[in-house]
């Protein structure tokens, strides 16, 4: 009987593979959810940072986007 697998050994291998597949599936789900949360937080931080560094009235600018909301860039100053 050398070189042969018993029925019990085959069942054990199938069970172990099933447990590994279930664990991998759970980890992939957690990783996707975590990735989505991290992306949302990063986007929020980027928006807050971009708004915080915009120029106030009278400060230097090159483009309208450099000025805070409601202001435009005129002669390199936000007005």
Secondary structure as a PSIPRED ss2 file (coil, helix, strand):
# PSIPRED VFORMAT (PSIPRED V4.0)

   1 X C   1.000  0.000  0.000
   2 X C   1.000  0.000  0.000
   3 X C   1.000  0.000  0.000
   4 X C   1.000  0.000  0.000
   5 X C   1.000  0.000  0.000
   6 X C   1.000  0.000  0.000
   7 X H   0.000  1.000  0.000
   8 X H   0.000  1.000  0.000
   9 X H   0.000  1.000  0.000
  10 X H   0.000  1.000  0.000
  11 X H   0.000  1.000  0.000
  12 X H   0.000  1.000  0.000
  13 X H   0.000  1.000  0.000
  14 X H   0.000  1.000  0.000
  15 X H   0.000  1.000  0.000
  16 X H   0.000  1.000  0.000
  17 X H   0.000  1.000  0.000
  18 X H   0.000  1.000  0.000
  19 X H   0.000  1.000  0.000
  20 X H   0.000  1.000  0.000
  21 X H   0.000  1.000  0.000
  22 X H   0.000  1.000  0.000
  23 X H   0.000  1.000  0.000
  24 X H   0.000  1.000  0.000
  25 X H   0.000  1.000  0.000
  26 X H   0.000  1.000  0.000
  27 X H   0.000  1.000  0.000
  28 X H   0.000  1.000  0.000
  29 X H   0.000  1.000  0.000
  30 X H   0.000  1.000  0.000
  31 X H   0.000  1.000  0.000
  32 X H   0.000  1.000  0.000
  33 X H   0.000  1.000  0.000
  34 X H   0.000  1.000  0.000
  35 X H   0.000  1.000  0.000
  36 X H   0.000  1.000  0.000
  37 X H   0.000  1.000  0.000
  38 X H   0.000  1.000  0.000
  39 X H   0.000  1.000  0.000
  40 X H   0.000  1.000  0.000
  41 X H   0.000  1.000  0.000
  42 X H   0.000  1.000  0.000
  43 X H   0.000  1.000  0.000
  44 X H   0.000  1.000  0.000
  45 X H   0.000  1.000  0.000
  46 X H   0.000  1.000  0.000
  47 X H   0.000  1.000  0.000
  48 X H   0.000  1.000  0.000
  49 X H   0.000  1.000  0.000
  50 X H   0.000  1.000  0.000
  51 X H   0.000  1.000  0.000
  52 X H   0.000  1.000  0.000
  53 X C   1.000  0.000  0.000
  54 X C   1.000  0.000  0.000
  55 X E   0.000  0.000  1.000
  56 X C   1.000  0.000  0.000
  57 X C   1.000  0.000  0.000
  58 X C   1.000  0.000  0.000
  59 X C   1.000  0.000  0.000
  60 X E   0.000  0.000  1.000
  61 X C   1.000  0.000  0.000
  62 X C   1.000  0.000  0.000
  63 X C   1.000  0.000  0.000
  64 X H   0.000  1.000  0.000
  65 X H   0.000  1.000  0.000
  66 X H   0.000  1.000  0.000
  67 X E   0.000  0.000  1.000
  68 X C   1.000  0.000  0.000
  69 X C   1.000  0.000  0.000
  70 X C   1.000  0.000  0.000
  71 X C   1.000  0.000  0.000
  72 X C   1.000  0.000  0.000
  73 X E   0.000  0.000  1.000
  74 X E   0.000  0.000  1.000
  75 X C   1.000  0.000  0.000
  76 X C   1.000  0.000  0.000
  77 X E   0.000  0.000  1.000
  78 X E   0.000  0.000  1.000
  79 X C   1.000  0.000  0.000
